[in-house]
Amino acid sequence: MARPPTLADRAQANGVKMTHQRRLICDALEASDDHPDVDALHVRARKNDPKLSLSSVYRTLRALETMDMISRHDFGDGRARFEIKDDRHHDHLIDTTTGRVIEFLDPKLEALKNEIAARLGYELQSHRLELYGQPRKRSSGANTAG
């Protein structure tokens, strides 16, 4: 059984010249379970090639973004963050205290977005939803069950 194509494989198939360093950057992005910024990707990819320049990371991300293979996000912290695009839609909840990004999908919310668009006379083609919040403070006597 053949393995699914990696981000680097897909980029190369779309005409990106795949150098060793670009492959390391793609691999670092693919291995991420968060939404890394340029600096984080640079640090991660440099573990495999200490000579990797920050400008190589910027150029590679720009090429991938131009080809619509990755998404750039601004979660309000002044840093562009990246994730690989795929067919799985999801929304984001950003913890404003820690910067943690939580991906979620809610069928009721999806239906409501379509309903709103229809009510306004539109068919929804795409959307991006980012919610910002902080964890609720739990009171010592509060019932936290259920």
C-alpha positions in Angstrom: 0.0 0.0 0.0 1.5 3.3 -1.1 1.9 6.1 1.5 -0.1 9.3 1.0 2.0 12.1 -0.6 3.7 14.4 1.8 3.4 18.2 1.7 6.9 18.2 0.0 5.7 15.6 -2.6 2.6 17.7 -3.4 4.6 20.9 -3.7 7.1 19.3 -6.0 4.3 17.8 -8.1 2.9 21.4 -8.4 6.2 22.7 -9.7 8.1 23.8 -6.6 11.8 23.0 -6.8 12.2 20.7 -3.8 15.6 21.3 -2.3 16.9 19.5 0.8 16.1 22.6 2.9 12.6 23.1 1.5 11.9 19.4 2.3 13.0 19.9 5.9 10.7 23.0 6.2 7.8 21.0 4.7 8.5 18.1 7.0 8.7 20.4 10.1 5.3 21.9 9.1 3.8 18.5 8.5 5.0 17.2 11.9 3.5 20.2 13.7 0.5 19.6 16.0 0.2 23.3 16.5 0.1 26.4 14.3 3.7 27.4 14.2 5.1 30.8 13.2 8.1 31.3 11.0 10.6 31.3 13.9 9.2 28.1 15.3 9.4 26.4 12.0 13.0 27.7 11.6 14.0 26.2 14.9 12.4 22.9 14.2 13.8 22.5 10.7 17.3 23.6 11.9 17.5 20.5 14.1 18.2 18.6 10.9 20.2 21.3 9.1 21.9 24.0 11.3 22.8 26.0 8.1 19.1 26.5 7.2 18.4 30.3 6.9 15.3 32.1 8.1 15.0 33.6 4.6 14.6 30.0 3.2 11.7 29.4 5.6 10.0 32.7 4.5 10.5 31.9 0.8 9.3 28.3 1.2 6.2 29.4 3.1 5.4 32.1 0.5 5.7 29.5 -2.3 3.4 27.1 -0.4 0.9 29.8 0.4 0.9 31.1 -3.2 0.0 27.5 -4.3 -2.8 27.5 -1.8 -1.3 24.5 0.0 -1.0 26.2 3.4 -3.1 28.8 5.3 -1.7 31.8 7.1 -3.5 32.9 10.2 -3.2 36.0 12.4 -4.5 35.0 15.8 -4.0 38.5 17.3 -0.5 37.9 18.7 1.4 39.8 15.9 2.8 36.6 14.4 1.7 34.9 11.2 1.0 31.3 12.0 0.7 28.5 9.5 -1.1 25.2 8.9 -1.4 22.8 6.0 -4.7 23.0 4.1 -6.6 19.8 3.7 -10.2 18.8 3.0 -11.1 18.8 6.7 -12.9 22.0 7.6 -12.4 23.3 11.2 -12.7 26.5 13.2 -10.3 27.9 15.8 -10.6 28.9 19.5 -7.6 30.9 20.6 -6.8 31.0 24.3 -5.9 34.7 24.9 -3.9 33.9 28.0 -1.6 31.2 26.6 -1.9 31.7 22.8 -2.9 28.0 22.5 -5.0 27.3 19.4 -7.8 24.7 19.7 -9.3 23.3 16.5 -12.9 22.3 16.6 -15.9 21.4 14.4 -19.4 21.9 15.5 -22.3 20.5 13.3 -24.8 22.9 14.8 -22.6 25.9 14.1 -22.0 24.7 10.5 -25.8 24.5 10.0 -26.3 27.9 11.6 -23.7 29.5 9.3 -25.5 28.1 6.2 -28.9 29.1 7.5 -27.7 32.7 8.0 -26.2 32.9 4.5 -29.4 31.5 3.0 -31.6 33.9 5.0 -29.5 36.8 3.6 -29.8 35.3 0.1 -26.4 33.7 -0.3 -25.0 30.2 -0.7 -22.0 29.9 1.6 -18.8 29.1 -0.3 -16.3 29.3 2.5 -15.7 30.9 5.8 -13.1 31.3 8.6 -14.1 31.5 12.2 -11.8 32.4 15.0 -13.1 32.7 18.6 -11.0 34.3 21.3 -11.3 33.6 25.0 -9.8 32.6 28.2 -10.5 29.7 30.5 -13.4 30.2 32.9 -12.4 30.7 36.5 -13.8 27.9 38.6 -15.1 28.9 42.0 -14.2 26.7 44.9 -17.8 25.8 45.7 -19.0 25.4 42.1 -20.2 22.0 40.9 -17.9 21.2 38.0 -19.6 17.9 37.0 -21.8 17.6 33.9 
